[in-house]
């Protein structure tokens, strides 16, 4: 074994000598070349060579800091050497199979495993390089050699059969999971008398802040703070507690600050900006804390990393998804603020809904990716989402139906925000068309929320979309009314409607004797009023009813009423003089051939059209015009 040891030492020494004698040109060239890992021999030599080069550069950088007397800062030369050392160190880590390690912890755990592996190799006998299988010795009658074990240990190198590193021999993930136990078993063993060993590299890395080159102030810490408890020193545990407390305090203060801002009378857009600012600030605080824990406090150990780095990483991914969802909604608000988009239009509602759906999809995608980074297998996440999606779709069938109903509302556009609608026994103004439901403000000022699945199937009248309103009523005259009085009343009502400037004349005006009612002679009246506004229509309707009442009164007749009257005295009959005048005028129409039945003559219609004053003289509107 002594001979094999000597051969291995000579091989490593000759390789390092080549680097040292060719000065900086080789040192700069090596980081650009990937480590050779096509055989166990190449992997063993690549691992030892790179980690020894990193160790040598770190020692030189530390010596340069000592010479310069730096305390709080590293010299530029020391930082340059530390940068090159990091490159070599990463090459050594590439010799480890870390595929089973979550990406969040991969660099940190890879650094720890590499140093612990080097500590073991510096203490146990290592075979000579010629006794380690090379490329020519890997293929046997049974095929490729799948694994090779370092003699006297349980440390194995395994050939990868898939992935980007297929065909490479790496220190197996199974061995790396137990490397901490292996290190504890040999840590009290003396280092081999070997110029290529790296004594104390692991303890120095584990107990000091920073990644590879610690700041000089770390060596001024009291000795009691350097005592190791559960893989970390006392000062590291103290710094972790202080940092976690500071992180929680900072996030709480940010929450209070942005919440107080949002309580003011701000627009929805500004509130969205404030919420987004809070999530971004929280992510920045958590990311800073995670960096300090990993690269400044330099916390070690799987449990500590899971508690601190894992928790903070999960927080970052969750708030990142929240931020992404809020950003999608904010983009929609920005577009809606454009002068080309009506905030109350159905396009604006559709834009809000689509942005929310895109935000939900993007947030779920980010959470899925984040879960894979935290070590949750992506296939399991997708499978879980599929099963959960099936369960949710079955349990939330009404919600899905409402979402589809909302999409149909956006596609058909039967209503938009601000429309006044009538459906069933309710009528009100649409105030919001959401993903799940549509909200309306009823005429009594209450808010009614109707699921989109139901709302899309309602027999609904959109009163706002009317180009004009229909005026329709029935005038019931007393049975004492003579037929000529009835004709006179019909004629005067029709003339009044034809002459009214707010009555639409493109549609025929209908005033007809419609039948004998139970207690009245019925005149059916229908016309269309030229207005789309409901309140304006009510005002015009009121004016038309006033004028019709005056016509009935002028005819000498009266309105019938549905009642049983017990006459205890003689009934006052209608005014006979007025009835006589009306009958006389109808007789004159008959003699002159101008009887307007069944229709008035075109000359008469032309003569009387728009001849009435509206608004009536003396009214506010008439005076203003």
HELIX and SHEET records of a PDB file:
HELIX    1   1 UNK A    2  UNK A   21  1                                  20    
HELIX    2   2 UNK A   23  UNK A   30  1                                   8    
HELIX    3   3 UNK A   40  UNK A   68  1                                  29    
HELIX    4   4 UNK A   76  UNK A   93  1                                  18    
HELIX    5   5 UNK A  103  UNK A  121  1                                  19    
HELIX    6   6 UNK A  129  UNK A  131  5                                   3    
HELIX    7   7 UNK A  135  UNK A  137  5                                   3    
HELIX    8   8 UNK A  173  UNK A  177  1                                   5    
HELIX    9   9 UNK A  179  UNK A  186  1                                   8    
HELIX   10  10 UNK A  201  UNK A  207  1                                   7    
HELIX   11  11 UNK A  216  UNK A  220  5                                   5    
HELIX   12  12 UNK A  223  UNK A  226  5                                   4    
HELIX   13  13 UNK A  234  UNK A  262  1                                  29    
HELIX   14  14 UNK A  268  UNK A  291  1                                  24    
HELIX   15  15 UNK A  292  UNK A  296  3                                   5    
HELIX   16  16 UNK A  302  UNK A  305  1                                   4    
HELIX   17  17 UNK A  306  UNK A  310  3                                   5    
HELIX   18  18 UNK A  311  UNK A  336  1                                  26    
HELIX   19  19 UNK A  346  UNK A  373  1                                  28    
HELIX   20  20 UNK A  378  UNK A  395  1                                  18    
HELIX   21  21 UNK A  397  UNK A  412  1                                  16    
HELIX   22  22 UNK A  452  UNK A  455  1                                   4    
HELIX   23  23 UNK A  463  UNK A  465  5                                   3    
HELIX   24  24 UNK A  483  UNK A  499  1                                  17    
HELIX   25  25 UNK A  534  UNK A  554  1                                  21    
HELIX   26  26 UNK A  576  UNK A  592  1                                  17    
HELIX   27  27 UNK A  602  UNK A  608  1                                   7    
HELIX   28  28 UNK A  620  UNK A  624  1                                   5    
SHEET    1   A 2 UNK A 139  UNK A 140  0                                        
SHEET    2   A 2 UNK A 143  UNK A 144 -1                                        
SHEET    1   B 3 UNK A 147  UNK A 149  0                                        
SHEET    2   B 3 UNK A 156  UNK A 159 -1                                        
SHEET    3   B 3 UNK A 169  UNK A 171 -1                                        
SHEET    1   C 2 UNK A 228  UNK A 229  0                                        
SHEET    2   C 2 UNK A 232  UNK A 233 -1                                        
SHEET    1   D 5 UNK A 447  UNK A 451  0                                        
SHEET    2   D 5 UNK A 437  UNK A 442 -1                                        
SHEET    3   D 5 UNK A 426  UNK A 433 -1                                        
SHEET    4   D 5 UNK A 420  UNK A 423 -1                                        
SHEET    5   D 5 UNK A 460  UNK A 462 -1                                        
SHEET    1   E 3 UNK A 469  UNK A 477  0                                        
SHEET    2   E 3 UNK A 521  UNK A 529 -1                                        
SHEET    3   E 3 UNK A 510  UNK A 516 -1                                        
END                                                                             
